[in-house]
Amino acid sequence: MAITDNLHLVIKVCQMYYFDDFSQKEISEKLGISRPQISRILTSAKENNIVNITIDNPFEDETKLEKALISKFKLKDALVLKNNHFTKNARNEENGKIFEEYLNSIVPEKAKFGVMSGHTISRLVFNIHHLPRKGLEIVPLMGGLGYENSGLHANSIAQRLGEISGGKNYVLNAPVVVQSRQAKEILLRESEIASVLALGQQCNLTLVGIGQINRSSTTAIAGKWTENDITELQKAGAVASVCNSFLDKNGLLIHAEVSERSIGQTLETISSSKIIAAANGKEKVDAIRAALKSGYLGVLVTDIETAKEILS
């Protein structure tokens, strides 16, 4: 008879392990049974429903969606936020708290952490209060969006992360889009700009947003994309922007003339980093799907409603 067929012994081992908090080593010593046998007994007990383990999970819906996103898009991780029962301010605070806990679990000391601009990232980061890390360097991944809404800019977001972490933040003193390739080349010859761009390509982690290709996008509203830029991008099939990269609905990179006038990182230049993308809203579902299909993203941070739409 196999040892796992001895029901009395199986139950005794389970009682000792799950209720009396004995380790497998301690049970082995007390009962005179090898540790591999103890392990087989515990595994058999679960397989035969002698032991049923339940977890009181207040995030059950989110957890299911996270697993589905990870599986469907081959992500390293996903963070789904529930926010439909909060007021706007309370929702931002709660999401910031959850995102803070997440970053504290994954950001190592002495890391280079790159950040993009945007509404979603700004709301998350400005609701984080503590990210203590020794030697953390925060690097803006793209140039400025203009003189309005400075809290959305990568420089401001980098500064905020520097303040709450005690780390060092850099400033990219250049606009995200300039008038011509010649103007870009002149700016790239400035050592301060060139050095920050070089640091952006050395990041361990990067936090990016996902933008749409239309007049409602943050870059368009800031006046950095012209009507002609948007029209040309749409004609080329672009549905999403991440940093200074453009993607079609299948997640394939699209070359665009505006890229030649853009200052900052692309998905290709930050591909060696762990890319965390934060984006939500039903209007962004097509853009988010495209970014997920690209294969560049490691982690998606979104809300429960958007996650459902992405997976539908």
C-alpha positions, 0 to 999 in steps of 0.5 A: 500500500502506498503511503498516500493510501493511509488516510489516517496518516494523511490526515495526521500530516495535514493537521500537523502542517496546516493547523499546528504550523509544523514544517515538513522537516519537523513532521518528518522528524516527529513521524519518522517519515522522509521529507519527500514522503511528507511532500507527496502526502500533502500534494495527494491530500490537495489532489484528492480534496482532503485539503481545500485551500481558500483565500479571502481575496477582496481583489478577486475580480481584479486578480482574474483579469490580471491573470487573463491579461498576462496569459493573453498578451504574454506579460510579466505582470499586470495590475488592475485597479478597481475604481468604480465605487470611488469619487474622482479624488478618492479614486486617484488616492486609492490607485496611487496607494496601490501603485505605490505598494506595487513600485515598492515591491519591484523597484530595486536600489541604485536603479535607473527609472525612466518616465514618460509624460501623460495624464494617467502617469501624472495622476498615479505618481502625484498620489504616491507619497513614499518610494525610499530607494538608495541611489535611485536615478529618475530619467525623463524619456521624452521632451516637454509638451509646452508651457501649459499643464506642466504637471503632465510633463516627464520632467515634472513626473521625474522631479516628483519621483525624486522628491518622494524617493530621495533619489536624483532626477534629471531634466530633459531641456528640449521640446518633444517635437520640433519644427524640422530635422535640422532643429532636432540635430542642433538640439542633440548636439547640446551635451546636457540634452545628449547625456539625458537621452543616453541615460534614458537608454540605460534604464532598468525600469521605464514607466510609459503611457499609451496615447491615441492618434487623434486630436484628443491625445495629450500631445495633440492638445499640447499643440505638438502634433499638427493636423497634418501630423495626425492625418499622416499618422492615421493614413499610415495606420497608426492607432497608438503612440508610446514615447516617440514610437507609433504602432498599427493595430497589430502592434507593428512599428510604423515609421513616420515623418514626425518621428524624425522631429521628435526628441526622446526615447522610442520603444526600441531604445528602451527595449532592454528595460522592464516597460510598465505601461499605465493606461485606461479608458474605453476610448483607448482600448484599441491603442492599448491592444496595439501596444500589448500586441507589440511585445515590448510591454512587460507590465500593464497597469489599468482599471477594471473596466478597461481590462474587461474591454481589452479582453472582450 
